[in-house]
Amino acid sequence: MIIKNPKKSLGQNFLTDKNIIDIIVRNGCINEKDVVLEIGPGTGSLTERILSLKPLKLFAIEKDKTLIMKLNEKFKDKINLINEDILKVDEKVFCKEPMIVFGNLPYNISTQILVKWIRLNNLNKNFKKFILMFQKEVAERIIATTNNKKYGRLSILASWKMNVKKVLEVSPKSFYPVPKVKSTVLLMEPKKDFFPIKNPKNLEHITNVFFNQRRKMVKHPLKILFKNSEKISKKLNININDRPQNLSPLKYLELCKEYENLTF
C-alpha cells in the first residue's frame, strides 16, 4: 500500500523495513490464543506480519479515515478496525482478554499514550505485553535508571508498573517518509505486583515537582510538598542534599504514599 502524502499532523512515518518488522513481531511471541492490538497500523506492513501468525483476534486503532478505507480493502474481515484517537479509546470496551499491543506510536503523543496505560487500575489484567516504538530520546528517558542524567518522571512512572527492556534501535531509513530522528523499540511487560498508591496522578505530581527543579537539592521540592519535610526526609532516609536523579523509584513511591496520607 503506497501513501503519497503522509500526514505530518498525525506523525505518520510508516515502517517499511521487513527485517525490523520481523524482529518486532517475534518479540510478541504470538500464538493462536492471543488477542492482539495494533496502534496506528498505517499501511498495514506490521499488520500483515501479525496476521501470518494467526492470532485469535486482531484489533487495530487508526485515526486516519483514508487509511481505514485502504486497510479495509486490504484485510477485509481479517482485522477489527477502530477509527478513533488512541487517547480517547477505552480498550476494555472491545476486549475482555489480556492483549499483546504493538505500536509505532506517533512521536508527538507517545508519552501521553504510555501514561494513559500506566494510569489504568488493572493494567496487568488488560494487557499481556507491549512492543512499542518510541523516538530514541524518549525511550532513553523511559529506561533510564537512578543517577543517570536522563532519569526522571517517565523512568519512575514506567518502572512502577512495567518491566521494560530495550529491543533494538531503528534507523530513520527504515521508515517512509524518513524521519529526522532515530527510533527505539521497547518491550514492556506489566508487573503483577507493584507498590500500592491511591492515584497515579499523585505520583505524576510528586515527580513533576522534583524534576522541575532537577538541579536543586531535594530539600527544596520536599518543602513544597510537605510542611513537615524534615520529618519526612528522616522517616524515609532521604539525604536532603541529594539531587532528584539520586533518589530511587521506590523513594518516589514512598513519598507519594506519604503525600496521599496527608491529602486523602
Secondary structure, DSSP 8 states (H G I E B T S, - for coil): ---SS--GGGT--EE--HHHHHHHHHTT---TT-EEEEE--TTSHHHHHHHTT--SEEEEE---HHHHHHHHHHHGGGSEEE-S-GGG--HHHH--S-EEEEEE--TTTHHHHHHHHHT-TTHHHHEEEEEEEEEHHHHHHHH--TT-TT-SHHHHHHHHHEEEEEEEEE-GGGEES--SS-EEEEEEEE-SS----S-HHHHHHHHHHHHTTTTS-THHHHHHH-TTHHHHHHHTT--TTS-GGGS-HHHHHHHHHHHHHHH-
